[in-house]
Amino acid sequence: MSHAFKVGDHVRWNSEAGRVSGHVIKVHVRDTPYKGHMHRCSEDDPQYEIRSDRTEHIALHRGAVLEKIG
C-alpha cells in the first residue's frame, strides 16, 4: 500500500508551541507503544515517526495533521 508520506520526507505540523517541521524517520503500520501509550496504526491509517528539525525531538503523528514541505 502507498502511504501519504515516506521516510525522508520533510513535513510540518501544528503543535502547542506553534509550527514545527521535521523529517519522517519511520512509518508505523502496526500498533506501536510510544511514550507509555499504545498508538493504533494500520496499513490504511499509518502513523509517522518524525524528528524535529530544531530540537531533534521525536514525535508520532497521523498523516492527517502533516503537510509535506517542498
C-alpha positions in Angstrom: 0.0 0.0 0.0 1.2 3.5 -0.8 1.4 6.0 2.1 1.0 9.7 2.0 4.5 10.2 3.4 7.7 8.2 3.3 10.9 8.0 5.2 13.0 11.1 4.4 10.0 13.4 3.6 10.2 16.9 5.1 6.9 17.7 6.8 5.4 20.3 9.2 2.5 20.3 11.7 1.0 22.5 14.4 1.9 21.9 18.0 1.1 23.7 21.3 4.3 25.7 20.6 3.4 26.7 17.0 4.5 25.4 13.6 7.1 22.5 13.8 9.0 20.9 10.9 10.9 17.7 10.7 11.8 14.6 8.7 9.9 11.3 8.7 12.2 8.7 10.1 9.8 5.7 10.3 6.3 4.7 9.1 4.4 2.6 11.6 1.7 0.3 10.2 1.1 -1.9 13.3 0.0 -0.8 16.8 3.0 0.8 18.5 3.8 1.5 22.1 5.2 5.0 22.3 5.9 7.1 25.5 3.7 4.9 27.6 0.7 4.8 25.3 -0.4 2.4 22.6 -0.8 4.2 19.3 -3.2 2.4 16.9 -1.7 2.1 13.4 -2.6 0.1 10.3 -1.7 -0.1 6.6 -4.8 2.1 6.0 -4.1 4.5 8.8 -0.3 4.7 9.5 1.4 6.9 12.0 4.7 8.7 11.1 7.7 9.0 13.4 9.2 12.4 12.9 12.4 14.1 14.1 12.1 17.8 14.7 14.5 20.0 12.7 15.0 22.4 15.6 15.1 20.3 18.7 15.6 16.7 17.3 12.6 15.7 19.5 10.8 12.6 18.2 7.1 12.8 17.7 4.5 10.4 16.3 1.6 11.8 14.2 -1.1 10.6 11.8 -0.9 11.8 8.3 -4.0 14.0 8.6 -2.1 16.5 10.7 1.0 16.6 8.5 1.8 18.8 5.5 4.7 18.0 3.1 7.2 20.8 2.6 8.6 21.3 -0.8 
